[in-house]
Amino acid sequence: VPGVTDLGLVPRKISKVGILGGGLMGSGIATALILSNYPVILKEVNAQFLQAGVERVR
């Protein structure tokens, strides 16, 4: 946005991360964050897809 700057702003600490979708991209992002010691919440449209996403992260 023209004229908008982040000068003077202090970044907030990230305490947890939510990811919508546990497909290849979502599970890859979740894995990277977990390996970086961030708590992750993974959401999916149904239990079957959620389980598949969790298995990819493991």
BELCORUR-V443992 format. One record per residue. N is the residue number from 0. RES is the residue in one letter. PSI is psi in whole degrees, 0 to 359 (none if undefined). OMEGA is omega in whole degrees, -180 to 180 (999 if undefined). D_LAST is the distance of its C-alpha to the last C-alpha in Angstrom with 2 decimals. Layout:
N:RES:PSI:OMEGA:D_LAST  N:RES:PSI:OMEGA:D_LAST
//
This chain:
0:V:122:-179:39.58  1:P:135:177:42.85  2:G:355:-180:44.20  3:V:133:-179:41.03  4:T:160:177:39.67  5:D:13:178:37.13  6:L:133:178:39.67  7:G:354:179:39.95  8:L:145:179:36.65  9:V:126:179:34.25  10:P:143:176:30.48  11:R:151:178:28.73  12:K:136:176:25.83  13:I:120:-177:22.47  14:S:333:175:21.26  15:K:161:-177:18.32  16:V:133:175:17.15  17:G:135:180:17.04  18:I:127:178:15.61  19:L:110:179:17.34  20:G:124:-178:15.56  21:G:28:177:11.98  22:G:199:-178:13.23  23:L:316:-179:12.75  24:M:311:-179:14.39  25:G:318:180:13.02  26:S:327:176:9.30  27:G:318:177:10.52  28:I:316:179:12.57  29:A:316:180:10.06  30:T:313:-180:7.98  31:A:319:-179:11.54  32:L:318:179:12.71  33:I:317:178:10.22  34:L:340:176:11.04  35:S:14:175:14.57  36:N:32:173:14.50  37:Y:134:172:15.04  38:P:136:-176:14.25  39:V:136:172:12.83  40:I:121:-178:14.06  41:L:124:180:12.80  42:K:141:178:15.71  43:E:169:-176:16.32  44:V:336:177:19.54  45:N:169:-175:18.67  46:A:325:-179:16.39  47:Q:313:179:15.62  48:F:323:178:14.46  49:L:314:180:12.47  50:Q:318:178:10.61  51:A:319:178:10.05  52:G:318:179:8.84  53:V:320:179:6.33  54:E:323:178:5.14  55:R:325:180:5.50  56:V:324:-179:3.81  57:R:none:999:0.00
//
